[in-house]
Amino acid sequence: RGGLRRPWCGLWRNFWQMTKHQPHLRRVAELPCCVCATVPVEAHHLVGRNMKGMGTKSSDWFAIPLCFRHHRELHDRGWRAWEQGHGSQLDHASDTLRKLYG
């Protein structure tokens, strides 16, 4: 076994580094809430629409700024009901990336 290596270990590490990005989350948390434009906010990782697996979060790149009230509302009501009243999380994520990176 000494000479055998698992090539997927390096791939998994690279994938993990691509999905987890603390500097990006800090920048998201500096924006106003994407629903009501208040501050402070929490960086919300998208849920639903196959954005995560059991026990995992979606990529940090798919995070949107939500104030405490809207973040709680999303998790309490469920993402489908929340999106009916406030728009698609994916659209908010797209707007967030555009605001941060042009």
N, C-alpha and C positions, 0 to 999 in steps of 0.2 A: 504493500500500500504506500510505501514511502514515496514512490515516483508518481502516483496517481494524483491528479489535481481535478478539482471540480470547476470547470470553466464558467458555469452559471453563477458561481459565488461573486465574481467580479461584476457580472452583468447586473445581478440583484443590487449590489452596492451602488452602482452607477444609477440604476433606476430610482433607488431610494433617495439619492442625492438630488435627482431631478425633481422629485415630487415634494421634497421637504426644503423649504427655502425661507428661513427666518427673516432675512432682510426684507424680502417682499412682504411678509406678513406685517412687519413693523410699518412699512409704507402704507399698506392698506388701512391699518389702524389710525393713521394720521388724517385720512379722508373723512368727510362728513358722512352721515348715514345716507345710503343710496335711496332711501324711501322718503325721509323727512328732513334731511340735510342738517340734523343736529349733531353735536359732539358731546361727550366722547362716544366712541364706537368700539365694537368688538369685531374681530375678523371672523366671519362666518364661513365655514367650509361647506360648499354646496352639498345638498342631500337630494336623494331621489334620482330618477332618470339614469340609473346605473352609474352614478358618480362615485360610489364607494362599495366595498365589500363588507361582509359581516365583521364588525369589530375594527374597521379601519376608517380613516378619514380620506376624503378626496384630496387631491393634490393641493398644496399651498397656493399654486398658481390659479386655482379655482376658488378663491376666497373673495368675499364681498364685505364692505363695511356696513354693519348694522348697529343701530343704537340698541341699548339693552331691551327696550320695550319691543321693538320689531324682531330682535333675535329671539326673545322669549315667545313671542306670538308665533313665529315660524315653527318652533319646536313643539309648542303646545297644540296648535291647530293642525299641523302637518303641512308638508310642502305644497301639496296640490291646492288646498284651500288658500294658503298664503299667496301663491302665485296668481290665483284668480283675482285677488284684491290688490296686489302690488306688482305684478308683472313677473316675467320669467327670471329665475335666478341666473340662467345662462346669459340672458341679455344684460343683467346687472354686472355679471362677471366680465363680459365683453367691454362694457362701459368703464369698469374699474381699470382694466388693463389699458384701455385707450387713454384714460386720465393720467395714469402713472407713466406710461411709456410712449405715448403718442400714437 
